[in-house]
Amino acid sequence: MVFDLHIGVLAFPFGTHAGPLLTLVQRLAASSPRTQFSFLNTRVSNGSMFNARVSVPYENIKVYDVWDGMPQGFWGNHFEAIRLFLSASPDNFEKVIEKAEEETGLKLCCLISDAFLSFACDLAEKRGVPWVAFWGSASHSLSVHVHTEEILKAVGSTEVTKQEHTLSYIPGLTKVRLSDLPPENFLDKNPSLLALTINNMVQKLPKSIAVVLNCFEEIDPVITNDLKSKFKHLLNIGPLMLGLQPQHLILSSPNPRALDDKTGCLSWLDNQNKPRSAIYISFGSFVTPSKNEVMSLAEALETCQIPFLWSMKDHVKKSLPEGFLNRTIAYGKIVAWAPQLQVLGHSSIGAFISHCGWNSILESICSCVPMICVPMTMADHKLNARMVVDSWKIGVGVEGVLTKSKTIEALNHVMFSEVGKSIRENIYRLKEKALDAVKLDGSSTKNYKKLLEIISAPKVG
Ligand code: UDP
């Protein structure tokens, strides 16, 4: 295959960052068959995506492993792994870019990277090519980073003291409280590595040719317009999981029966008696709730006897009350990993207890499932929960420490009360907007076409 253009794609290999970026690249590859996309990511992250969940059916995507910075036999926590990876960057990426250029016989004409990897801006500048930054999350979470300086000025100090302070002066964020913000928003005397990474990103993003988001404009038009004024191009192209077919952007409707149901989640859901009678629980790919939180949830489920499907990593099971698994066997199912998108799309699911990762929220919206928000103090989870509960009103929150009684109250609200009914109406309206955005004349489709134009005819500046 002879290619006309060569585009480098740099992934951030932690959490669920790399998956949506790969989805985007698969779509670009389908739309632009004469462009080679070199996808650079660590071996472990590539392995988990390509072995388990995603295939690369396109001849014009070539996957490369970059060094993760870890010494042989490394056994450390998540943050240490990120630190080592970032210390090895960008040299690890540069080496592989050179290899990809040599193998393809084409110099890069554009660099697309996870927005976290803002050194891609310098790599692109050095090569005289444009940089496209991918923010795989929502516009509101980008906005709080972009407006950090104003927030700090309004608070009056870098110390986070006024927890009830609301961001009424930031377009679209009037409901957000200071205490909802990601810890990385604050560069204090000893900033964390993630805080520094995000601060660098904020400095570099205005230099990018486009900032691309896995979000849709209509979810927050005020925030969208504000962010549009900050960047050369702000392109919301989501929700990415609403599929784009090769050459065209059309809705895909995943057929659950066509998918492997190894864990039996879908057949378990088939066996539930009534529509919207069961709940789904997941804390995403890397967050682990505390023992107390697991206990509170479990006790609430047992008291209410609501059918539940719980995606729970094996090591979390030891936090369950003794005998819980046996006592709930008639109405509960626990699996280490669920086919979440298909689960949420099943008619038996009536609510989703979630840690509020952005992908989970998008999947919940697109499946029209109300959320019970149990955010952890990590990344954008609390911020997302605030938007779900107070801005879009598509879920209920559990404020403060999670307890059995708060969980029962939230379950009753969402599953059985008028509040639940109005939440379902709100989420239905938002889902319609998401579907409209990816129709042929929708905003996400137009933005995607703009992105294609930008990467196909790259010019610096
Ligand atoms: N997920 C899944 N099965 C599970 C748990 C999670 O498929 O049992 C998927 C889920 O559908 C979502 C992603 O993992 O796409 C989690 O992403 P999110 O942004 O919600 O949270 P994170 O893992 O980044 O904290």
Boltz pocket constraint, residues with backbone or C-beta under 6 A from the ligand:
constraints:
  - pocket:
      binder: B
      contacts: [[A, 15], [A, 16], [A, 17], [A, 282], [A, 283], [A, 284], [A, 285], [A, 286], [A, 287], [A, 311], [A, 335], [A, 336], [A, 337], [A, 338], [A, 339], [A, 340], [A, 341], [A, 356], [A, 357], [A, 358], [A, 359], [A, 360], [A, 361], [A, 363]]
      max_distance: 6.0
